[in-house]
Amino acid sequence: MSMRRRRLGWTAGALGGCLLAAVALLQGWPLPEALQQRDFSRMLLARNGQLLGARIAGDQQWRFAPVERVPEKYRQALLAFEDERFPWHLGVDPIAILRATWGNLKAGEVTSGGSTLTMQLARMVREDPPRTLGNKALEALSALHLEWHYTKEELLSLYASHTPFGGNIVGLRAAAWRYFGREPGQLSWAEAATLAVLPNSPGLIHPGRQRQALRIRRDALLQRLAEQGAIGPMDLKLAVREPLPERPRPLPDQAPHLLATLAGAYPGQTVFEATLDASLQASVNRIAERHARRLAREGVHNMSIVVINHRDMTLRAYVGNRASSNAVRYAPAVDIAQRPRSTGSILKPFLYGFMLEEGELLPTTLVPDVPAYFGGYRPENYDRQYRGAVPAHRALARSLNVPAVHMLREYGIERFQHQLQDLGMSTLFRPAEDYGLSLILGGAEGTLWELTNLYARLTATARDGQREALPAQARRFAGEPAALMPPEPLGQGAAWLTLQALINVVRPGVDSLWRDFSGSQTIAWKTGTSYGLRDAWAIGSNGGYTVGVWAGNAGGEPAASLGGQRSAAPVLFDVFEQLGGQRWFPKPESALKTVSVCQADGYLTGGQCPAREIDAPKNSHFQTVSPHFQRLHLDSTGQFRVHAGCERVGAMQTRDWFILPPLQGYFWRRQHNDYRPVPPWRPDCVARLSQYSDDQPMALIYPREGSQVYIPTELDGRRGRVVLQAVHRRADTPLFWHLNERFLGQTRAFHEQAVSLEPGWHKLRLVDGEGYHLEKWFRVLGSE
């Protein structure tokens, strides 16, 4: 026997002796740190386990989180190829060592090391050191150590998760996705065999090289599996015909912004098991891509979409930012769904619902819709028109701004802010006075994520009432426990009535779109457009889902055509179409009560008006009887008003007359031809009128009481003029104008006066033909 053969024999014997001597040290030997590897790629999984996206690990390796259990096909293929006696040996296989020693002696050189899978794992966690005899002994000791601390299944999982599969692909899970586009448990026999032989063949480590040699190794392994009875004859024929992968496939990238947001929020987590629906996510991505092209032609380059199942408050689709291109100016990597943007009118339904809940409003209650000046703030409706007064539910359905501001002024800004915060709106962190009344029209900022959650909670409450374990937001996709909500600010009845106001809404600009869509399913929806045409919103709910859409530019640049109806609503409808028909939930009879209201103004009836029955929240306590019906005394002809100073009581007729305040009545009669003017006083009754009537038939449109008026300077340097405007209940009554005790003139029908005013306080006095008078003070800004 040659010296080399004797040396190999001594080495094998010494190795065995060393292994036996090391057993006593195993229990106290610390485990390799590499087994606690935390530098994994980030994975986002759909609710069915499908991969939606991944991000490479910090060391630029595609290393996915370990599989909990090695799939059976890969297990059988791996053991058949690498280590058939793995289930029985203790980490070192004496039979394999003897066979390898004999083979090496015959060959006169080291051709096989007799390594078990456990020894290969030990070499991998030691970062594959040079293959010397000393390192071989350490591998054997490490293998015994690993077997001491781990079960066989755990060792297989560790091996499969650490073994390299070519290039920067590490671990079975990453390899299965990069080469075959699926989870390891879904691999075919041919695919499992390919991944079993791949790490053992350095020359074939990339499937794109030496493909024939790789196929020979794979097919040989398949034949061995067939001989062992793992594969039937037909399965073998089909398996050897399967092609090899051409090259690593690109990984799915269905929800990149959601993955980035979760990775930033939970840096220690590597796998995010989302509640997203993979099929729906793909469909919503296609919808976003199609509409992104349309919007880009109109100067709108970013869009976000959120879809929530409001039955269980889980997220089902999420497009954080669909940018029209990858140009840096469009911030394609920014998750805009999580960024605060001006809310526009999107908060109006919640103010309406809060006022219903707290008994400060009924759906039919008239709300003022007249020119209004709140300090320096003057809200306007989208159509620049006024209706005098409008039922609250119609004001919401038409998204009228002026009634909303009046409602917020009555309800209270700070109170409204606190209620929104209770619902989960975290962006309202400034003092209430900083927002002012513009809070209801876009003076605050909100995220699409939180606002869609607010609408989902509104719909869930209307559908099911209070639920003890409903998550505060649809965040169960993040793997965190469901947090309990605080008590719902809105009850079921108020929530249901709020949605009723938003159902079947037809708004200018989308009439034909809504007509085409409305037959398929019931949707309660709301749009919003921020000041300056920078943000477009559309959020709506059907029987099962709540969908939120935002469109605009990431940098805040305005677009002339941007608007909730034109830009965001078509996206909303397309997503609902994809969701399919959903049955709207029934009316919650137990959460509602019936009240009797006046047909004309929607306030409670006191017996002085034609009435009708409407629904109101069961626990609300609205108690206001109609203030708009006044009992008038008329003469025997019914054409003139009279009083006790000019007519006998027995000769009078009494009528209950619908009378709005003068300013509201002025604009109301433009919309309602049946609005009857109050009869004039009989001429002989005018002289003693002040003793019998405190009526006020006229009002100022501009300026209002206590207003501060700014008069600009004209181009020639002179101060401009201000137009004073008034209205009277009777269109044919003359008005006599006095300013600072100076007579300005008389007007009839159109009551306006253009005057030049110096800075300071001024007193305006109006007198009508019946002797009524009105006095108001206002201030002109400037140096006095």
C-alpha positions in Angstrom: 0.0 0.0 0.0 1.4 3.4 -1.0 2.1 6.1 1.6 -0.8 8.2 0.2 -3.3 5.4 0.8 -2.0 4.8 4.3 -2.3 8.5 5.0 -5.9 8.5 3.9 -6.7 5.5 6.0 -5.1 7.1 9.1 -7.0 10.2 8.4 -10.4 8.4 8.3 -9.6 6.6 11.5 -8.4 9.7 13.3 -11.5 11.5 12.2 -13.7 8.8 13.6 -11.9 8.9 16.9 -12.1 12.7 17.1 -15.9 12.5 16.4 -16.4 10.1 19.3 -14.3 12.1 21.6 -16.3 15.3 20.8 -19.7 14.0 21.7 -19.3 15.0 25.3 -18.7 18.6 24.3 -21.8 19.0 22.2 -24.3 20.2 24.8 -22.3 23.3 25.8 -21.1 24.3 22.3 -22.9 27.4 21.2 -24.9 27.2 17.9 -23.5 29.0 14.9 -24.7 32.6 14.6 -25.4 32.1 10.9 -28.3 29.9 11.7 -30.0 32.9 13.2 -29.7 34.8 9.9 -32.1 37.8 9.9 -30.9 39.4 6.7 -33.7 38.1 4.6 -35.5 39.5 1.6 -38.8 41.2 2.5 -41.8 39.3 1.1 -45.4 40.4 0.7 -47.9 37.5 0.5 -51.6 37.6 -0.6 -54.3 36.1 1.6 -53.9 32.8 -0.3 -50.1 32.7 0.3 -49.3 33.9 -3.3 -46.2 36.1 -3.5 -47.2 39.7 -4.4 -43.7 41.2 -4.2 -40.2 41.0 -2.6 -37.3 43.2 -1.9 -33.7 42.0 -2.0 -31.8 41.5 1.3 -29.3 44.0 2.5 -26.4 41.9 1.3 -27.9 41.9 -2.2 -29.0 38.3 -2.0 -32.4 36.9 -2.8 -32.8 35.0 0.5 -36.4 34.4 1.4 -37.6 33.5 4.9 -37.2 29.8 5.6 -40.1 27.4 4.8 -41.6 25.9 7.9 -41.6 22.4 6.4 -39.7 21.2 3.3 -42.3 20.1 0.6 -42.4 16.3 0.1 -41.4 16.2 -3.5 -38.3 18.3 -2.9 -37.5 16.3 0.3 -37.6 13.0 -1.6 -35.6 14.3 -4.5 -33.0 15.9 -2.2 -32.5 12.8 0.0 -32.3 10.5 -3.0 -29.6 12.7 -4.5 -27.6 13.8 -1.5 -28.2 11.7 1.6 -30.4 8.6 1.5 -29.6 7.6 5.1 -30.3 11.1 6.4 -33.3 10.0 8.6 -31.2 7.5 10.5 -27.6 8.8 10.9 -26.5 11.2 13.7 -25.0 13.8 11.3 -22.0 11.7 10.2 -22.7 8.7 8.1 -20.0 6.0 8.8 -21.1 4.0 5.7 -20.7 7.1 3.5 -17.3 7.8 5.1 -16.1 4.3 4.5 -17.4 4.3 0.9 -15.7 7.7 0.3 -12.5 6.5 1.9 -12.4 3.4 -0.3 -13.2 5.4 -3.4 -10.5 7.9 -2.6 -8.0 5.1 -2.0 -8.8 3.5 -5.3 -8.6 6.8 -7.1 -5.4 7.9 -5.3 -6.9 11.3 -4.5 -9.8 12.8 -2.7 -12.8 12.5 -5.0 -15.6 12.3 -2.3 -15.8 13.5 1.2 -18.8 11.4 2.3 -20.6 14.5 3.6 -24.1 14.2 4.9 -26.7 17.0 4.4 -26.0 18.0 8.0 -22.3 18.3 7.3 -23.0 20.4 4.2 -25.2 22.6 6.3 -22.3 23.0 8.8 -20.0 24.0 5.9 -22.5 26.6 4.6 -23.0 28.3 8.0 -19.2 28.4 8.2 -19.3 30.2 4.9 -17.7 27.4 2.9 -14.1 27.3 4.2 -11.3 25.6 2.2 -11.8 21.8 2.1 -8.9 20.7 4.2 -8.8 17.7 6.6 -9.0 20.0 9.6 -12.0 21.8 8.3 -13.5 18.4 7.4 -13.2 17.4 11.0 -14.8 20.6 12.2 -17.7 20.0 9.8 -18.2 16.6 11.3 -18.2 18.0 14.8 -20.5 20.8 13.8 -22.9 18.2 12.2 -23.0 16.2 15.4 -23.7 19.4 17.3 -26.5 20.4 14.9 -28.1 17.0 15.2 -28.0 17.3 18.9 -30.0 20.5 18.9 -32.3 20.2 15.9 -34.9 17.7 14.7 -34.4 16.2 11.2 -37.2 18.3 9.9 -35.6 21.5 11.3 -32.3 20.5 9.7 -33.9 19.9 6.3 -35.5 23.3 6.6 -32.2 25.0 7.6 -30.4 23.3 4.7 -33.1 24.3 2.2 -33.0 27.9 3.4 -29.2 28.3 3.3 -28.2 26.4 0.3 -27.1 28.5 -2.8 -29.0 28.0 -6.1 -26.9 30.1 -8.5 -26.0 33.8 -8.7 -27.4 35.7 -5.8 -30.3 33.2 -5.2 -30.1 31.6 -1.8 -32.6 29.1 -0.3 -35.3 26.9 -1.7 -38.1 29.4 -1.5 -36.2 32.1 -3.4 -35.1 29.5 -6.0 -38.6 28.2 -6.5 -39.9 31.7 -7.2 -37.0 32.9 -9.3 -36.8 29.8 -11.5 -40.4 28.6 -11.6 -42.6 31.4 -10.3 -44.3 29.5 -7.5 -44.0 28.4 -3.9 -41.9 25.3 -3.2 -44.9 23.3 -2.3 -46.3 23.8 -5.8 -43.2 22.4 -7.6 -43.5 19.5 -10.0 -41.3 16.4 -9.8 -39.1 17.7 -12.5 -38.8 21.2 -10.9 -38.0 19.7 -7.5 -35.4 17.4 -9.0 -33.8 20.4 -10.8 -33.4 22.3 -7.5 -32.1 19.2 -5.7 -29.2 18.7 -8.1 -28.4 22.3 -8.8 -26.4 23.3 -5.7 -24.2 20.2 -5.9 -22.9 21.0 -9.4 -20.8 24.1 -9.3 -20.3 24.1 -13.1 -24.1 24.1 -13.6 -24.9 26.5 -10.9 -26.6 28.8 -13.4 -29.3 27.0 -15.4 -28.5 29.0 -18.5 -25.1 27.3 -18.8 -24.3 23.6 -19.8 -28.0 22.9 -20.0 -27.5 19.4 -21.3 -25.4 18.4 -18.4 -28.0 19.8 -16.0 -30.7 17.9 -17.8 -28.7 14.6 -17.5 -28.3 15.0 -13.8 -32.0 15.9 -13.3 -33.3 13.0 -15.4 -31.0 10.6 -13.6 -32.4 11.7 -10.3 -36.0 11.3 -11.7 -35.1 7.8 -12.8 -33.8 7.0 -9.3 -37.0 8.3 -7.8 -39.0 6.1 -10.1 -36.9 3.1 -9.1 -37.7 3.9 -5.5 -41.4 4.0 -6.2 -41.8 7.7 -5.6 -42.8 8.5 -9.2 -45.0 6.3 -11.4 -44.1 5.4 -15.0 -46.4 8.1 -16.5 -45.2 10.8 -14.1 -41.6 9.9 -15.1 -42.4 10.2 -18.8 -44.0 13.6 -18.3 -41.3 14.8 -15.9 -38.4 14.2 -18.2 -40.2 16.1 -20.9 -40.5 19.3 -18.9 -38.1 22.0 -20.0 -35.4 23.5 -17.8 -35.9 27.1 -16.7 -34.3 29.5 -19.2 -33.1 32.1 -16.6 -34.2 33.5 -13.3 -37.7 35.1 -13.6 -38.5 38.6 -12.4 -40.4 38.4 -9.2 -44.0 39.7 -8.9 -44.3 43.4 -8.0 -48.0 43.8 -7.5 -48.0 46.1 -4.5 -44.6 47.7 -4.2 -45.6 50.7 -2.2 -47.5 48.6 0.4 -44.4 46.4 0.8 -42.1 49.5 1.2 -44.5 51.0 3.8 -44.7 47.9 5.8 -41.0 47.3 5.7 -40.4 50.8 7.0 -43.0 50.4 9.7 -41.9 46.9 10.9 -38.1 46.7 10.3 -37.8 43.4 12.1 -40.4 41.6 10.0 -39.5 39.8 6.8 -42.7 38.2 5.7 -45.9 40.2 5.5 -49.0 38.1 5.2 -51.5 40.5 3.7 -55.2 40.2 3.3 -54.9 41.3 -0.3 -56.7 39.4 -2.9 -54.1 38.5 -5.5 -56.5 38.4 -8.5 -58.3 41.6 -7.4 -54.9 43.3 -6.9 -53.8 42.5 -10.4 -57.1 43.8 -11.8 -56.9 47.0 -9.9 -53.4 47.5 -11.1 -54.6 47.2 -14.7 -57.4 49.7 -14.0 -54.8 52.1 -12.5 -52.5 51.7 -15.5 -55.3 52.4 -18.0 -56.5 55.5 -16.2 -53.0 56.7 -15.6 -52.6 57.1 -19.3 -55.9 59.0 -19.6 -55.0 61.3 -16.7 -51.5 62.0 -17.9 -52.9 63.6 -21.1 -54.7 66.0 -18.7 -51.6 66.9 -16.7 -52.4 64.5 -13.8 -49.5 62.1 -13.1 -50.2 60.2 -9.9 -53.0 58.1 -8.6 -53.7 55.9 -5.6 -56.4 53.2 -5.0 -57.5 51.4 -1.8 -60.1 48.6 -1.6 -61.3 47.4 1.8 -63.8 44.7 2.6 -65.9 46.4 5.1 -67.5 43.2 6.3 -64.3 42.3 8.2 -62.3 45.5 7.7 -59.5 43.8 5.7 -57.5 45.3 2.9 -58.1 43.6 -0.5 -56.3 45.8 -3.0 -53.7 48.6 -2.7 -52.1 50.9 -5.3 -50.0 53.2 -3.3 -48.9 55.3 -6.3 -49.5 54.7 -10.0 -47.2 57.3 -11.6 -47.5 58.1 -15.3 -43.7 57.5 -15.7 -40.6 56.7 -13.6 -39.4 60.3 -13.9 -38.2 61.6 -10.5 -40.5 64.6 -10.7 -43.5 62.2 -10.4 -42.1 60.5 -7.3 -43.0 57.0 -8.4 -41.5 55.4 -5.3 -43.6 57.4 -2.8 -46.6 55.8 -1.2 -49.0 58.6 -1.7 -51.9 56.6 -0.2 -50.1 57.2 3.1 -49.3 60.9 2.5 -51.6 63.7 3.8 -53.4 65.7 1.0 -56.0 68.4 1.1 -59.4 66.7 1.8 -61.7 68.8 -0.3 -65.3 68.0 0.4 -64.7 64.4 1.4 -65.4 65.0 5.1 -68.9 66.4 4.6 -70.8 63.1 5.2 -69.3 62.8 8.6 -70.4 66.2 9.8 -73.9 65.3 8.5 -73.8 62.0 10.3 -72.6 63.5 13.6 -75.4 66.1 13.5 -78.0 63.4 12.9 -76.6 61.3 15.7 -76.7 64.1 18.2 -80.2 65.4 17.3 -79.1 68.7 15.8 -80.4 67.9 12.3 -82.9 65.8 10.4 -82.3 64.7 6.8 -85.0 67.1 5.6 -84.0 70.1 7.8 -83.5 73.2 5.7 -79.9 74.5 5.9 -79.1 78.1 4.8 -77.6 78.5 1.3 -77.0 82.2 1.0 -73.9 84.4 0.5 -72.0 84.2 3.7 -69.0 86.1 5.1 -67.2 84.6 8.1 -64.5 87.2 8.9 -62.4 87.1 5.8 -63.7 83.7 4.7 -66.4 83.6 2.0 -67.3 80.0 0.8 -68.9 79.4 -2.6 -70.8 76.5 -4.1 -69.3 74.7 -7.1 -71.8 76.3 -9.4 -71.4 79.8 -7.9 -75.2 79.8 -7.2 -77.3 80.1 -4.1 -80.6 78.3 -3.4 -81.6 80.2 -0.3 -82.1 77.1 1.8 -81.8 73.4 0.9 -82.6 70.1 2.8 -79.6 68.8 4.6 -79.6 65.5 2.7 -79.8 67.2 -0.6 -77.0 69.6 0.3 -74.8 66.6 1.1 -75.8 64.8 -2.1 -75.0 67.8 -4.2 -71.9 68.6 -2.2 -72.9 72.2 -1.6 -70.2 74.2 0.2 -72.1 77.0 1.7 -74.6 74.8 3.7 -71.7 72.7 4.9 -70.0 75.7 6.3 -73.2 76.9 8.1 -73.5 73.4 9.5 -70.0 73.3 10.8 -70.4 76.7 12.3 -73.4 75.5 14.2 -71.8 72.1 15.2 -68.4 73.5 16.3 -65.0 73.1 14.7 -63.2 71.6 17.7 -66.0 69.2 18.3 -66.0 68.0 14.7 -62.2 67.6 14.8 -62.4 65.5 18.0 -65.0 63.2 16.4 -62.9 62.7 13.3 -59.9 61.9 15.5 -62.0 59.3 17.4 -62.9 57.7 14.0 -59.1 57.2 13.3 -58.0 60.4 11.4 -54.5 61.0 12.7 -53.6 63.9 10.5 -55.7 66.5 12.4 -53.0 67.5 14.8 -53.2 71.3 14.7 -55.4 73.4 17.0 -59.0 73.7 15.7 -58.7 77.5 15.2 -55.9 76.9 12.7 -58.3 75.0 10.5 -61.3 77.3 10.9 -64.5 76.7 9.0 -62.5 75.7 5.9 -62.0 72.3 7.7 -65.1 71.1 6.0 -64.0 72.2 2.5 -60.4 71.0 2.4 -58.7 73.2 5.0 -57.3 70.0 6.6 -55.2 67.1 5.2 -55.9 63.4 5.2 -54.5 60.3 3.7 -56.4 58.1 1.3 -55.6 55.2 3.5 -57.3 56.7 6.6 -60.2 58.3 4.7 -61.1 55.0 3.0 -61.0 53.4 6.4 -63.3 56.1 7.8 -65.8 55.4 5.0 -65.4 51.6 5.5 -66.2 52.1 9.2 -69.2 54.2 8.4 -70.5 51.5 6.1 -69.7 48.7 8.5 -71.6 50.5 11.3 -74.6 51.1 9.0 -74.6 47.5 8.0 -73.9 45.7 11.4 -74.1 48.4 14.1 -71.5 48.4 16.9 -69.0 45.5 16.8 -66.8 44.8 19.8 -63.8 43.4 17.9 -63.7 45.5 14.7 -60.2 46.6 14.0 -59.6 50.4 14.4 -58.3 50.3 10.8 -57.8 47.7 8.2 -54.3 46.9 9.3 -54.5 43.1 9.8 -52.5 42.8 6.5 -49.5 44.0 8.5 -49.5 41.0 10.8 -50.4 43.0 13.9 -53.2 42.1 16.2 -56.6 43.7 15.7 -57.0 46.7 18.0 -60.4 47.5 19.4 -62.1 50.6 18.3 -63.2 53.3 20.7 -67.0 53.7 21.0 -68.4 54.6 17.6 -69.2 58.3 17.3 -72.0 57.3 14.9 -74.8 55.0 15.6 -76.2 52.6 13.1 -79.2 54.7 12.3 -77.2 57.9 11.6 -74.7 55.9 9.6 -77.4 54.3 7.5 -79.1 57.7 6.8 -75.8 59.2 5.8 -75.2 56.5 3.2 -78.8 56.9 2.0 -78.0 60.6 1.2 -75.0 59.4 -0.9 -76.9 56.7 -2.9 -77.8 57.2 -6.5 -76.3 60.7 -6.6 -76.1 62.3 -10.0 -73.6 65.1 -10.2 -72.7 67.4 -13.1 -70.1 65.9 -15.3 -70.8 62.2 -14.6 -74.5 62.0 -15.5 -74.1 59.5 -18.3 -71.4 57.6 -16.6 -73.6 57.1 -13.5 -76.6 56.2 -15.6 -74.6 53.5 -17.4 -73.3 52.1 -14.1 -76.2 52.6 -11.6 -78.2 49.6 -12.8 -75.5 47.1 -11.8 -75.3 47.7 -8.0 -76.1 50.2 -5.3 -73.3 52.5 -4.4 -73.1 55.3 -1.8 -70.3 57.6 -3.0 -68.7 61.0 -2.5 -66.3 63.1 -4.5 -64.0 65.9 -3.4 -61.7 68.4 -5.1 -59.2 70.5 -3.1 -58.8 74.2 -3.4 -56.6 75.1 -6.4 -57.3 71.9 -8.3 -54.5 69.9 -6.6 -56.3 66.8 -5.2 -59.2 64.8 -6.6 -61.0 62.3 -4.4 -63.7 59.6 -4.9 -64.7 57.2 -2.1 -67.7 54.9 -2.1 -69.2 51.8 -0.7 -71.4 49.0 -2.1 -72.8 46.1 -0.2 -69.4 44.5 0.4 -66.5 46.8 -0.3 -65.3 50.4 0.2 -63.2 51.9 -2.5 -61.1 55.0 -2.2 -59.4 56.8 -5.1 -57.1 59.8 -5.1 -55.7 61.5 -8.2 -53.3 64.5 -8.5 -49.7 65.3 -8.8 -47.1 64.2 -6.2 -45.5 67.6 -6.1 -48.8 69.4 -5.6 -48.9 71.0 -9.1 -52.5 72.0 -10.1 -54.2 70.7 -13.2 -56.9 72.6 -15.0 -59.1 69.6 -15.6 -58.6 67.9 -12.2 -61.7 67.1 -10.2 -63.2 64.4 -8.1 -66.0 63.8 -10.6 -63.9 63.9 -13.8 -60.6 62.4 -12.6 -61.3 60.0 -9.7 -64.9 58.9 -10.1 -64.4 56.9 -13.4 -61.6 55.0 -11.6 -64.0 54.3 -8.7 -66.7 52.9 -11.0 -64.3 50.7 -12.9 -63.1 49.1 -9.6 -66.6 48.5 -8.5 -67.4 46.9 -11.8 -64.5 44.6 -11.2 -65.8 43.7 -7.8 -69.1 42.5 -9.2 -72.6 43.0 -8.0 -73.0 43.2 -4.2 -76.3 43.1 -2.5 -77.0 46.3 -0.5 -77.8 45.6 3.2 -81.4 46.1 4.5 -82.7 49.0 6.3 -81.9 48.7 10.1 -85.4 49.1 11.4 -84.4 48.7 15.0 -81.9 51.6 14.8 -84.5 54.1 13.4 -87.7 55.8 14.4 -90.4 57.7 12.5 -90.9 61.4 13.1 -93.5 63.8 11.6 -92.0 66.8 9.8 -93.3 69.8 7.8 -93.2 69.1 4.1 -91.8 72.6 3.4 -88.8 72.8 5.7 -88.2 69.4 7.2 -88.5 70.6 10.9 -90.9 68.9 13.3 -94.5 69.8 12.8 -96.5 71.7 15.4 -99.8 71.3 13.6 -99.3 74.4 11.5 -98.1 72.7 8.2 -98.8 69.8 5.9 -96.7 66.9 7.3 -95.0 63.8 6.2 -93.2 60.9 8.0 -89.4 60.4 7.7 -86.8 58.2 9.4 -84.5 59.6 12.1 -81.8 57.9 14.3 -83.6 56.1 17.1 -81.5 57.6 19.9 -81.4 61.2 18.5 -83.5 63.9 20.2 -84.2 66.5 17.6 -86.8 68.8 19.2 -87.0 71.9 17.0 -90.5 72.7 15.7 -90.6 74.5 12.4 -89.6 78.1 12.8 -90.7 79.0 9.3 -94.5 78.9 9.7 -95.9 82.2 10.9 -99.6 82.7 11.8 -100.8 85.7 9.8 -104.0 87.7 10.2 -105.7 88.7 6.9 -108.7 90.7 6.1 -111.9 89.2 4.7 -110.5 89.3 1.1 -107.4 87.4 2.1 -105.3 89.9 0.2 -103.9 92.1 3.0 -102.4 91.6 6.4 -104.2 93.3 9.3 -103.8 93.7 13.0 -106.0 94.5 16.0 -105.3 98.3 15.6 -107.0 98.4 12.1 -109.5 95.5 12.0 -111.9 93.7 14.2 -110.8 90.3 15.4 -114.1 88.7 14.2 -113.4 90.0 10.7 -109.9 88.5 10.4 -108.9 85.3 8.7 -105.9 83.4 10.1 -103.4 81.5 7.9 -100.2 79.6 8.7 -97.8 81.0 6.1 -94.4 79.5 5.1 -91.9 82.4 5.5 -88.2 82.1 5.2 -85.8 84.8 6.4 -85.6 87.6 3.8 -82.2 86.6 2.5 -83.0 82.9 2.2 -86.4 83.7 0.7 -84.9 86.0 -2.0 -82.8 83.1 -3.4 -85.4 80.4 -2.6 -88.1 81.9 -4.8 -85.7 81.7 -7.7 -85.8 78.0 -7.4 -89.4 77.5 -6.3 -92.1 79.2 -8.3 -94.7 78.1 -5.8 -93.2 80.2 -3.0 -95.9 82.6 -2.0 -94.9 86.1 -1.0 -96.3 87.4 2.3 -99.4 89.6 1.6 -98.8 93.4 2.1 -100.2 95.3 5.0 -103.5 97.0 4.3 -102.7 100.7 3.8 -104.7 101.8 6.9 -102.7 99.3 9.0 -99.2 100.7 8.2 -99.4 103.7 10.5 -99.6 101.7 13.7 -97.5 98.8 12.4 -94.6 99.0 15.0 -97.1 98.3 17.8 -98.3 95.1 16.4 -95.4 93.5 14.3 -91.8 92.9 14.9 -91.3 91.3 11.5 -88.2 92.1 9.5 -88.8 91.8 5.8 -85.4 92.8 4.5 -81.7 91.8 4.9 -78.3 92.8 3.7 -76.4 90.5 1.3 -73.3 92.6 1.5 -71.8 93.8 3.8 -73.0 91.6 6.7 -73.2 92.8 10.3 -69.6 93.5 11.6 -68.0 92.8 8.2 -64.6 94.1 7.4 -64.6 95.4 3.8 -61.5 95.8 1.7 -61.6 98.2 -1.2 -58.8 97.8 -3.7 -57.0 100.6 -5.4 -57.7 101.2 -9.1 -55.0 101.4 -11.7 -55.2 105.2 -11.7 -54.4 105.2 -8.0 -57.9 106.1 -6.7 -59.8 103.9 -4.2 -62.4 101.6 -5.8 -66.0 101.5 -5.0 -68.0 98.9 -2.9 -71.3 97.6 -4.0 -73.9 97.4 -1.2 -76.6 94.8 -1.7 -79.9 94.2 0.0 -83.0 92.1 -0.5 -86.6 92.5 0.5 -89.3 89.9 0.9 -91.5 91.8 -1.5 -90.0 92.4 -4.9 -92.1 95.5 -5.7 -91.3 97.3 -2.4 -88.9 100.4 -2.7 -85.9 100.7 -0.4 -84.5 104.0 0.8 -80.7 104.0 1.4 -78.9 106.0 4.1 -75.2 105.9 4.8 -73.8 107.7 7.8 -77.1 109.6 8.0 -76.7 110.7 4.4 -79.4 109.7 1.9 -77.9 107.7 -1.0 -81.0 107.1 -3.1 -84.0 104.7 -3.7 -84.0 101.3 -5.3 -86.8 99.0 -6.5 -86.5 95.3 -7.4 -82.7 95.2 -7.6 -81.4 96.7 -4.4 -77.8 97.8 -5.0 -75.8 100.9 -4.4 -72.2 101.5 -5.5 -70.4 103.9 -3.2 -66.9 105.2 -2.4 -65.9 104.8 1.2 -63.1 106.0 3.4 -61.4 103.7 5.9 -63.2 103.3 9.2 -66.6 102.4 10.6 -69.8 103.2 8.7 -73.5 102.8 9.5 -76.0 101.7 6.8 -79.7 102.3 7.3 -82.4 100.9 5.1 -86.1 101.9 5.2 -88.9 100.3 3.1 -92.2 101.6 1.9 -94.1 100.2 4.9 -91.8 101.9 7.4 -89.6 98.9 8.4 -86.0 99.8 8.9 -82.7 98.0 9.1 -79.4 99.3 10.5 -76.0 97.6 10.2 -72.5 98.7 11.0 -69.4 97.6 8.9 -65.8 98.6 8.7 -63.7 99.6 5.7 -60.1 98.5 6.0 -57.3 100.9 5.6 -55.6 103.8 7.4 -58.2 105.9 9.2 
